[in-house]
């Protein structure tokens, strides 16, 4: 019997309709959405992962 492996992580894969809708949004609305997503990710991700991400951004990892 095979075990179901739990996949970790998150992927955002928008469909073509979402992309078209986003293209018509004003830049201010896109930036607002981006800020909201960044705030969500900051709350949802552990401190350890955020430290790793910072190291990657700095070119240390």
C-alpha atoms as a printed R data frame, in Angstrom:
   type eleno elety resid chain resno      x      y       z
1  ATOM     1    CA   UNK     A     1  0.000  0.000   0.000
2  ATOM     2    CA   UNK     A     2  1.424  3.382  -1.006
3  ATOM     3    CA   UNK     A     3  1.405  6.304   1.350
4  ATOM     4    CA   UNK     A     4  0.167  9.661   0.199
5  ATOM     5    CA   UNK     A     5  2.983 12.132   0.493
6  ATOM     6    CA   UNK     A     6  1.992 15.541   1.735
7  ATOM     7    CA   UNK     A     7  3.284 18.198  -0.596
8  ATOM     8    CA   UNK     A     8  4.643 21.256   1.123
9  ATOM     9    CA   UNK     A     9  4.827 24.742  -0.240
10 ATOM    10    CA   UNK     A    10  2.595 26.898  -2.345
11 ATOM    11    CA   UNK     A    11  2.346 27.679  -6.015
12 ATOM    12    CA   UNK     A    12  0.321 30.432  -7.635
13 ATOM    13    CA   UNK     A    13 -0.554 29.514 -11.202
14 ATOM    14    CA   UNK     A    14 -3.035 31.982 -12.666
15 ATOM    15    CA   UNK     A    15 -5.120 31.038 -15.661
16 ATOM    16    CA   UNK     A    16 -5.261 33.146 -18.819
17 ATOM    17    CA   UNK     A    17 -8.469 34.912 -17.736
18 ATOM    18    CA   UNK     A    18 -6.874 36.080 -14.492
19 ATOM    19    CA   UNK     A    19 -3.868 37.357 -16.423
20 ATOM    20    CA   UNK     A    20 -6.112 39.321 -18.778
21 ATOM    21    CA   UNK     A    21 -8.047 40.829 -15.859
22 ATOM    22    CA   UNK     A    22 -4.805 41.825 -14.178
23 ATOM    23    CA   UNK     A    23 -3.499 43.484 -17.328
24 ATOM    24    CA   UNK     A    24 -6.440 45.882 -17.209
25 ATOM    25    CA   UNK     A    25 -5.968 46.788 -13.538
26 ATOM    26    CA   UNK     A    26 -4.379 50.129 -12.686
27 ATOM    27    CA   UNK     A    27 -0.812 49.974 -11.364
28 ATOM    28    CA   UNK     A    28 -1.939 51.238  -7.946
29 ATOM    29    CA   UNK     A    29 -4.340 48.292  -7.562
30 ATOM    30    CA   UNK     A    30 -1.611 45.831  -8.574
31 ATOM    31    CA   UNK     A    31  0.772 47.297  -6.005
32 ATOM    32    CA   UNK     A    32 -1.923 47.128  -3.317
33 ATOM    33    CA   UNK     A    33 -2.477 43.437  -4.121
34 ATOM    34    CA   UNK     A    34  1.265 42.808  -3.971
35 ATOM    35    CA   UNK     A    35  1.558 44.497  -0.562
36 ATOM    36    CA   UNK     A    36 -1.334 42.409   0.766
37 ATOM    37    CA   UNK     A    37  0.260 39.192  -0.492
38 ATOM    38    CA   UNK     A    38  3.630 40.115   1.023
39 ATOM    39    CA   UNK     A    39  1.977 40.799   4.394
40 ATOM    40    CA   UNK     A    40  0.168 37.460   4.220
41 ATOM    41    CA   UNK     A    41  3.324 35.545   3.333
42 ATOM    42    CA   UNK     A    42  5.251 37.262   6.129
43 ATOM    43    CA   UNK     A    43  2.634 36.076   8.639
44 ATOM    44    CA   UNK     A    44  2.309 32.578   7.176
45 ATOM    45    CA   UNK     A    45  6.004 31.701   6.778
46 ATOM    46    CA   UNK     A    46  8.192 30.714   9.721
47 ATOM    47    CA   UNK     A    47 11.042 32.928  10.899
48 ATOM    48    CA   UNK     A    48 13.509 30.227   9.893
49 ATOM    49    CA   UNK     A    49 12.311 30.225   6.276
50 ATOM    50    CA   UNK     A    50 12.329 34.022   6.147
51 ATOM    51    CA   UNK     A    51 15.975 33.989   7.314
52 ATOM    52    CA   UNK     A    52 16.839 31.532   4.549
53 ATOM    53    CA   UNK     A    53 15.057 33.717   1.988
54 ATOM    54    CA   UNK     A    54 16.979 36.775   3.196
55 ATOM    55    CA   UNK     A    55 20.265 34.904   2.803
56 ATOM    56    CA   UNK     A    56 19.294 33.923  -0.730
57 ATOM    57    CA   UNK     A    57 18.394 37.529  -1.550
58 ATOM    58    CA   UNK     A    58 21.775 38.664  -0.202
59 ATOM    59    CA   UNK     A    59 23.575 36.019  -2.261
60 ATOM    60    CA   UNK     A    60 24.784 34.130   0.809
61 ATOM    61    CA   UNK     A    61 23.102 30.805   0.077
